[in-house]
Amino acid sequence: MANKRSVRMGWSGCHRLWSRQAAVLSLLLLLFMFAGCASPRGPQIKAPAAQDMPVEAFMTHRAVLTARGKEFALTGYLAISRERGLRLIVSEMFGQQLADVLVKPDGSVHIMKASPMLKPQWLERYLAVDLKCLFGQADQLCPVTVLAPNHFLLKRRWYKLDLRLVETKPGPQKAELFDESKAISQ
């Protein structure tokens, strides 16, 4: 009896050792599989609204922002210069200015003006990213559906933006529009 018992315990110990080795090996394989290789920043993706856009232009937009079940009618005025950046002024339906944001070609964001409704942090985190996504050089894929050549639907987790380009005036833009020295935050 004692002999059978020692054989059984030997098999049990071997089985435990093998299962531990298998668990460690499978964990290492999973780590190698999901870790991947470190790569440099990926190529920039051309924004959907920028496809047929002039190099220098002034654009007027109408948008409906839906956030937390509420809709807000907005008007946007966008000055575009490939060498100097994007300058967006957002106003509400009755003309009160809600935001003024400058995005330089290097991707830096400068808040020129923020209203109590749209805080500077929100403008940097969402509005500037969406501006680059739609009209600049986006760093990642943009969640935009092109409904028509001048109609875009951008859907994020917490909000959606239904944007229409109303008017585009091609031509050079004033240099002072792109002066970041007047920004309230950089």
C-alpha positions, -999 to +999 in steps of 0.1 A: +000+000+000+027+024+009+043+018-025+011+027-044+006+058-024+041+072-032+035+065-069+002+083-068+017+113-051+046+113-075+022+115-104+002+142-088+033+164-082+045+159-118+010+168-130+010+200-110+045+209-122+035+204-158+003+224-155+023+253-139+048+252-168+020+251-193+003+281-176+035+301-176+043+292-212+008+302-224+010+335-205+043+342-222+029+334-256-001+357-250+022+385-239+043+381-270+013+379-292-004+410-279+026+431-272+035+436-308+064+458-320+069+494-311+066+514-343+069+550-352+038+572-354+017+560-383+009+579-414-014+609-412-048+603-426-064+629-449-095+643-434-128+636-453-139+672-456-105+682-469-107+661-500-118+688-524-109+718-503-089+748-516-055+754-500-067+788-486-104+794-479-130+808-456-159+785-449-193+788-432-209+758-415-242+750-399-242+722-374-264+704-349-245+691-318-264+664-299-250+657-265-268+639-237-301+640-256-301+677-262-296+694-295-277+727-301-278+746-333-244+761-341-227+782-368-190+778-375-167+801-394-135+784-405-104+800-420-080+775-436-044+780-445-022+750-452+009+769-441-007+787-410-034+763-398-071+762-390-090+789-371-126+780-361-150+804-345-182+788-332-214+807-323-248+797-312-280+804-331-284+839-317-249+850-324-231+846-291-196+834-296-190+800-278-155+792-289-125+804-309-098+778-316-066+779-336-049+746-347-015+751-361-001+728-389+022+711-363-010+700-344-006+725-315-039+738-302-044+774-290-077+785-273-083+820-283-117+824-265-139+800-245-174+806-232-187+793-199-207+767-219-176+752-236-146+751-212-110+753-226-103+716-216-133+704-236-123+726-266-088+710-266-100+674-260-130+673-284-134+703-306-098+706-318-096+668-323-128+669-344-115+699-363-083+681-373-103+650-380-126+668-404-104+694-420-068+688-411-045+659-410-059+634-385-036+611-365-061+583-364-092+571-383-121+596-379-156+583-370-172+603-398-198+593-423-199+614-455-236+618-463-230+642-493-200+662-505-209+690-481-227+670-454-209+650-426-219+631-396-193+627-368-203+602-341-184+600-308-193+581-276-209+610-258-220+632-287-226+635-324-222+664-348-243+668-380-223+693-401-231+710-434-208+732-453-229+762-464-204+784-482-167+782-492-149+813-503-115+803-517-087+828-514-058+839-491-066+845-454-053+873-433-021+864-413-035+879-381-062+852-380-034+827-373-015+846-346-013+825-315+001+852-293-035+863-283-045+828-271-058+824-235-043+789-233-017+769-253 
